[in-house]
């Protein structure tokens, strides 16, 4: 893809910052190019992305050394920025995506791993997915997109993306996106210690090579490993495996999380897929974390949004985009401290810093407000939720 055209597309998509709801004018031809080129990149990279912490740093000034690490995605190591940001469930809330980029920095100044659900529900799914695909093409080795359950034709045909494509362009373009989504990777492993996916664990998952072996392009089946990776949910109310009220996949208890981590020598499971009040919530003694990045989800939920950052020591922090109507509770840029698991740990606007799997006894929570203007809250029409979409929320442990 011509780099001048790609840069122009990105610039146009970024020009609407600070103007919530403003549509970006891209041509059908430009969008098709984004889909076709990114699809080939997805297929060239593994289904289980392997992102490594730094081993060796060389050839940089002292200022740049402090901000760069090495990434290995199955080939040679590349020098990339130090911090990884994990972002989950944008759902077409484009102005909030831009706000998260404003906080974390635009690529390539920071690495990003997105855990799926880019489309549906929100009013600007096209802008959202186009910017993400453009950045994937521009920075293929430090910008990664995983598949969510909404990157599936049978789901986004119903929950908004199909209608948006048809209204603004045509059904053919929706089919082009479907072909692209069918090539997305489904999981990522950070430094062999943090396993990331959209949904959760599967009773069929016995070793990580099974994820590597999943064939692409593919639709999401109704059952099996791929379905579970995109659809399953943790539940404090079950031991082992349970029925999922969504009518798809399973729920899994804290025992299955501990068992899986121990078997595979992992520290943390990071997933998305459920609205959580504070943007992130721990489960199973902080061995699993659910992250949800769309604040004021659909204009119907009073939730904060969050993204998780991971540094070279695998220290995890949570940056919070608080709901607009909660703004009055905080001074701009204010800070506070609390311990995970305490009542104050659920305050909107907090940034939790912790090593995964460590005892929470000595860990503090540093509150950092990410400003969000009240007009960033887009007006959404009433929507019909998927069955069980907010059921079985993980609880802070």
C-alpha positions as CSV (number, residue, x, y, z in Angstrom):
1,X,0.0,0.0,0.0
2,X,1.3,3.4,-0.9
3,X,2.8,5.0,2.2
4,X,1.7,8.5,1.2
5,X,-1.9,7.3,0.9
6,X,-1.7,5.4,4.2
7,X,-0.4,8.4,6.0
8,X,-3.1,10.6,4.5
9,X,-5.8,8.1,5.7
10,X,-4.4,8.1,9.2
11,X,-4.2,11.9,9.2
12,X,-7.8,12.2,8.1
13,X,-8.9,9.8,10.8
14,X,-7.1,11.8,13.5
15,X,-8.3,15.2,12.3
16,X,-11.6,14.7,14.2
17,X,-10.0,14.6,17.6
18,X,-12.0,16.7,19.9
19,X,-15.1,16.6,17.7
20,X,-17.1,13.6,19.0
21,X,-19.4,12.0,16.4
22,X,-17.7,13.7,13.5
23,X,-17.6,11.2,10.6
24,X,-14.4,10.8,8.6
25,X,-14.7,10.6,4.8
26,X,-12.8,7.7,3.4
27,X,-13.5,6.2,0.0
28,X,-14.7,2.6,-0.5
29,X,-11.5,1.9,-2.4
30,X,-9.3,3.1,0.5
31,X,-11.2,1.0,3.0
32,X,-10.9,-2.1,0.8
33,X,-7.1,-1.5,0.6
34,X,-6.9,-1.4,4.4
35,X,-8.8,-4.7,4.7
36,X,-6.8,-6.5,2.0
37,X,-3.3,-5.4,3.1
38,X,-3.9,-5.9,6.8
39,X,-5.4,-9.4,6.1
40,X,-2.1,-10.5,4.5
41,X,-0.2,-9.2,7.5
42,X,-2.4,-11.1,9.9
43,X,-1.8,-14.3,8.0
44,X,1.9,-13.7,7.9
45,X,2.0,-13.5,11.7
46,X,1.3,-16.3,14.1
47,X,-2.2,-17.1,15.6
48,X,-0.6,-17.0,19.0
49,X,1.5,-13.8,19.0
50,X,4.6,-14.0,21.1
51,X,5.7,-10.7,22.5
52,X,9.0,-10.7,24.4
53,X,10.3,-8.4,27.2
54,X,13.8,-6.9,26.7
55,X,16.9,-9.0,26.5
56,X,19.4,-6.6,25.0
57,X,19.3,-2.9,24.2
58,X,21.9,-1.2,22.0
59,X,22.5,1.6,19.5
60,X,20.3,4.3,21.2
61,X,21.0,7.5,23.1
62,X,20.3,7.3,26.9
63,X,17.0,9.0,26.5
64,X,15.8,6.4,23.9
65,X,17.3,3.5,25.8
66,X,14.9,4.4,28.7
67,X,12.0,4.1,26.4
68,X,12.7,1.1,24.1
69,X,12.7,-2.7,24.3
70,X,12.9,-5.6,21.9
71,X,10.0,-7.4,20.4
72,X,10.1,-10.9,18.8
73,X,6.9,-11.9,16.9
74,X,8.4,-15.1,15.5
75,X,11.2,-13.6,13.4
76,X,14.1,-11.3,14.2
77,X,14.1,-8.9,17.2
78,X,13.1,-5.3,16.6
79,X,13.7,-2.2,18.7
80,X,10.3,-0.9,19.9
81,X,9.0,1.3,22.7
82,X,9.3,0.0,26.3
83,X,5.6,0.0,27.3
84,X,2.9,-2.3,26.0
85,X,-0.7,-1.0,26.2
86,X,-3.5,-3.5,26.2
87,X,-6.9,-2.2,25.1
88,X,-10.2,-4.1,25.0
89,X,-13.7,-3.7,23.7
90,X,-13.9,-0.3,21.9
91,X,-17.2,-1.2,20.2
92,X,-17.3,1.7,17.8
93,X,-16.8,4.4,20.4
94,X,-14.3,6.2,18.3
95,X,-13.9,9.4,20.3
96,X,-12.9,7.2,23.3
97,X,-10.4,5.3,21.2
98,X,-8.8,8.6,20.3
99,X,-8.8,9.6,24.0
100,X,-7.0,6.4,24.9
101,X,-4.4,7.1,22.2
102,X,-4.0,10.6,23.5
103,X,-3.1,9.2,26.9
104,X,-0.9,6.3,25.8
105,X,0.7,8.0,22.8
106,X,0.2,7.4,19.1
107,X,2.1,4.5,17.4
108,X,5.0,4.0,17.2
109,X,5.6,6.0,20.4
110,X,3.9,3.1,22.3
111,X,3.1,-0.5,21.5
112,X,-0.5,-1.6,21.5
113,X,-2.2,-5.0,21.8
114,X,-6.0,-4.8,21.3
115,X,-8.1,-7.7,22.5
116,X,-11.0,-7.5,20.1
117,X,-14.6,-6.2,19.8
118,X,-13.8,-3.1,17.7
119,X,-17.2,-2.9,16.0
120,X,-20.9,-3.0,16.8
121,X,-23.0,-1.0,19.2
122,X,-21.2,2.3,18.9
123,X,-22.0,4.8,16.1
124,X,-18.5,4.9,14.5
125,X,-17.4,1.3,14.0
126,X,-16.0,2.2,10.6
127,X,-13.7,4.9,11.8
128,X,-12.6,2.7,14.7
129,X,-11.7,-0.3,12.6
130,X,-10.1,1.7,9.8
131,X,-7.8,3.5,12.1
132,X,-6.7,0.3,13.8
133,X,-6.1,-1.4,10.5
134,X,-4.2,1.6,9.2
135,X,-1.9,1.5,12.2
136,X,-1.5,-2.3,11.8
137,X,-0.2,-1.7,8.3
138,X,1.9,1.2,9.3
139,X,3.5,-0.5,12.3
140,X,3.1,-4.2,11.8
141,X,5.6,-5.2,14.4
142,X,4.4,-3.2,17.4
143,X,0.7,-2.8,16.9
144,X,-1.4,-6.0,17.2
145,X,-5.1,-6.8,17.0
146,X,-6.7,-9.9,18.4
147,X,-10.1,-11.2,17.3
148,X,-13.2,-10.7,19.5
149,X,-16.5,-12.4,19.3
150,X,-17.9,-9.4,17.4
151,X,-15.3,-9.8,14.6
152,X,-17.6,-12.5,13.3
153,X,-20.3,-12.2,10.6
154,X,-23.1,-13.8,12.5
155,X,-22.7,-11.4,15.4
156,X,-21.9,-8.0,13.7
157,X,-24.6,-8.8,11.1
158,X,-27.1,-8.2,14.0
159,X,-25.5,-5.7,16.4
160,X,-24.8,-2.7,14.2
161,X,-21.7,-3.1,12.0
162,X,-23.6,-4.5,9.0
163,X,-26.1,-1.7,9.2
164,X,-23.4,0.9,9.4
165,X,-21.6,-0.5,6.4
166,X,-24.8,-0.8,4.4
167,X,-25.9,2.8,5.3
168,X,-22.6,4.5,4.6
169,X,-21.3,2.2,1.8
170,X,-22.7,-1.2,0.8
171,X,-23.0,-4.8,1.8
172,X,-20.0,-5.7,-0.3
173,X,-17.8,-3.7,1.9
174,X,-19.1,-5.6,5.0
175,X,-18.2,-8.8,3.3
176,X,-14.7,-7.5,2.7
177,X,-14.4,-6.8,6.4
178,X,-15.6,-10.3,7.2
179,X,-12.9,-11.8,5.1
180,X,-10.4,-9.6,7.0
181,X,-11.8,-10.5,10.4
182,X,-11.5,-14.2,9.6
183,X,-7.7,-13.8,9.5
184,X,-7.2,-12.1,12.8
185,X,-5.0,-13.8,15.5
186,X,-6.8,-15.0,18.6
187,X,-4.3,-14.9,21.5
188,X,-1.0,-13.3,22.6
189,X,1.7,-14.4,25.0
190,X,3.7,-11.6,26.7
191,X,7.2,-12.7,27.8
192,X,5.9,-16.3,28.2
193,X,4.0,-15.2,31.4
194,X,0.9,-13.2,30.4
195,X,-1.7,-14.9,28.2
196,X,-4.1,-12.6,26.5
197,X,-7.3,-13.4,24.6
198,X,-10.8,-11.9,24.2
199,X,-12.9,-14.4,26.0
200,X,-11.3,-16.9,28.2
201,X,-10.2,-20.5,28.8
202,X,-11.5,-23.6,27.1
203,X,-12.0,-27.2,28.4
204,X,-10.4,-28.2,25.0
205,X,-7.2,-26.2,25.7
206,X,-4.5,-28.5,26.9
207,X,-1.4,-26.8,25.4
208,X,-0.7,-23.5,23.7
209,X,0.3,-25.3,20.5
210,X,-3.4,-25.9,19.9
211,X,-3.8,-22.1,19.5
212,X,-0.9,-21.9,17.2
213,X,-2.4,-24.7,15.1
214,X,-5.8,-23.1,14.5
215,X,-6.3,-22.6,10.8
216,X,-7.0,-19.2,9.2
217,X,-9.0,-17.8,7.5
218,X,-11.9,-19.2,9.4
219,X,-15.3,-18.3,10.7
220,X,-16.0,-18.7,14.4
221,X,-17.6,-22.1,15.1
222,X,-20.5,-22.6,17.5
223,X,-18.4,-24.8,19.8
224,X,-14.8,-25.8,20.4
225,X,-11.5,-24.1,21.2
226,X,-11.8,-21.0,18.9
227,X,-15.3,-20.4,20.1
228,X,-14.3,-20.6,23.8
229,X,-11.3,-18.3,23.4
230,X,-13.7,-15.6,22.1
231,X,-16.7,-16.3,24.2
232,X,-16.1,-18.0,27.6
233,X,-16.4,-16.1,31.0
234,X,-15.0,-16.5,34.5
235,X,-17.5,-17.0,37.3
236,X,-16.9,-17.0,41.0
237,X,-20.1,-19.1,41.4
238,X,-18.8,-22.3,39.7
239,X,-16.0,-24.8,40.3
240,X,-14.6,-26.3,37.2
241,X,-16.7,-25.6,34.1
242,X,-20.3,-24.3,34.1
243,X,-23.0,-23.4,31.6
244,X,-22.9,-19.9,30.2
245,X,-26.1,-17.9,30.3
246,X,-25.1,-16.4,26.9
247,X,-26.0,-19.7,25.4
248,X,-22.5,-20.0,23.9
249,X,-19.4,-21.6,25.4
250,X,-18.8,-22.1,29.1
251,X,-18.0,-20.4,32.4
252,X,-14.9,-21.4,34.4
253,X,-14.2,-21.1,38.1
254,X,-11.1,-19.8,40.0
255,X,-9.8,-23.4,40.2
256,X,-9.5,-23.7,36.5
257,X,-7.6,-20.4,36.3
258,X,-5.1,-21.6,39.0
259,X,-4.8,-25.0,37.4
260,X,-4.1,-23.5,33.9
261,X,-1.5,-21.0,35.1
262,X,0.4,-23.6,37.1
263,X,0.3,-26.2,34.3
264,X,1.7,-23.7,31.7
265,X,4.0,-21.7,34.1
266,X,2.1,-18.5,33.5
267,X,1.5,-15.5,35.9
268,X,-1.7,-13.9,34.5
269,X,-4.6,-14.3,32.1
270,X,-5.7,-11.0,30.6
271,X,-9.1,-10.9,28.9
272,X,-12.0,-8.7,27.9
273,X,-15.5,-9.5,26.8
274,X,-17.5,-8.2,29.9
275,X,-18.5,-4.8,31.0
276,X,-16.8,-4.1,34.4
277,X,-17.7,-1.0,36.5
278,X,-14.2,0.3,37.0
279,X,-12.7,-0.6,33.6
280,X,-10.8,-3.5,35.1
281,X,-11.5,-6.2,37.7
282,X,-9.4,-9.0,39.1
283,X,-10.6,-12.6,39.6
284,X,-9.1,-15.7,41.2
285,X,-6.7,-14.0,43.6
286,X,-5.5,-11.6,40.9
287,X,-4.5,-14.4,38.6
288,X,-7.0,-13.2,35.9
289,X,-8.0,-9.6,35.0
290,X,-10.9,-8.4,32.9
291,X,-10.4,-5.2,31.0
292,X,-13.1,-3.1,29.3
293,X,-12.0,0.0,27.5
294,X,-15.3,1.7,26.4
295,X,-16.6,4.1,29.1
296,X,-20.3,4.8,29.4
297,X,-20.8,1.7,27.3
298,X,-23.5,2.4,24.7
299,X,-24.6,5.4,26.8
300,X,-26.5,2.9,29.0
301,X,-23.8,1.7,31.5
302,X,-22.1,3.9,34.1
303,X,-18.8,2.2,33.7
304,X,-15.3,3.5,33.4
305,X,-13.0,2.4,30.6
306,X,-9.4,1.1,31.1
307,X,-6.3,0.0,29.4
308,X,-3.5,-2.0,30.9
309,X,0.2,-1.2,30.4
310,X,3.0,-3.7,30.8
311,X,6.6,-2.7,31.2
312,X,9.8,-4.6,30.7
313,X,9.6,-6.1,34.2
314,X,6.0,-7.3,33.6
315,X,4.8,-4.6,36.0
316,X,1.1,-4.1,35.1
317,X,-0.7,-0.7,35.5
318,X,-4.2,0.3,34.7
319,X,-5.0,3.7,33.1
320,X,-8.6,4.7,33.6
321,X,-10.9,6.7,31.3
322,X,-13.7,7.6,33.7
323,X,-17.3,8.1,32.9
324,X,-18.2,11.7,32.0
325,X,-20.8,12.1,34.7
326,X,-18.3,11.1,37.4
327,X,-16.0,14.0,36.6
328,X,-17.2,16.2,39.4
329,X,-15.9,13.6,42.0
330,X,-12.3,14.3,41.2
331,X,-9.9,17.2,40.7
332,X,-8.1,17.2,37.4
333,X,-4.9,15.3,37.8
334,X,-5.6,14.3,41.4
335,X,-4.1,11.2,43.0
336,X,-5.1,8.8,45.7
337,X,-3.9,5.5,47.0
338,X,-5.6,2.2,48.0
339,X,-5.0,-1.5,48.2
340,X,-6.5,-3.9,45.6
341,X,-9.4,-5.7,47.2
342,X,-10.3,-2.8,49.5
343,X,-13.4,-0.6,48.9
344,X,-11.3,2.3,47.7
345,X,-9.7,0.2,45.0
346,X,-12.8,0.5,42.9
347,X,-12.6,4.3,42.6
348,X,-13.0,5.6,39.0
349,X,-9.9,7.3,37.7
350,X,-7.4,5.0,39.4
351,X,-4.2,3.5,38.1
352,X,-3.3,0.2,39.7
353,X,0.3,-0.9,39.6
354,X,1.1,-4.5,40.5
355,X,3.1,-7.5,39.5
356,X,0.7,-10.3,38.3
357,X,0.3,-13.1,40.8
358,X,2.0,-11.3,43.7
359,X,0.2,-11.0,47.0
360,X,-1.7,-7.7,47.2
361,X,-0.7,-7.0,50.7
362,X,2.1,-4.6,49.9
363,X,0.7,-3.2,46.6
364,X,-0.7,0.3,46.4
365,X,-3.1,1.8,43.9
366,X,-2.1,5.1,42.5
367,X,-5.1,7.1,41.2
368,X,-4.5,9.1,38.0
369,X,-7.4,10.8,36.2
370,X,-7.5,10.6,32.4
371,X,-9.5,13.8,31.5
372,X,-12.6,13.2,29.4
373,X,-14.9,16.0,28.4
374,X,-18.6,15.5,29.1
375,X,-19.3,16.0,25.4
376,X,-17.2,12.9,24.6
377,X,-20.2,10.9,25.7
378,X,-21.9,10.1,22.4
379,X,-25.7,9.8,22.2
380,X,-26.5,6.1,21.6
381,X,-29.8,4.6,20.6
382,X,-31.3,2.0,22.9
383,X,-29.8,-1.3,22.1
384,X,-30.6,-5.0,22.6
385,X,-27.9,-6.7,24.7
386,X,-26.5,-10.1,23.9
387,X,-27.8,-12.7,26.4
388,X,-25.7,-12.5,29.5
389,X,-23.4,-9.8,28.2
390,X,-22.9,-8.4,31.7
391,X,-23.6,-11.6,33.6
392,X,-21.1,-13.2,36.0
393,X,-18.9,-10.1,36.4
394,X,-15.5,-11.0,37.8
395,X,-15.2,-9.7,41.4
396,X,-12.3,-7.9,42.9
397,X,-10.5,-10.4,45.1
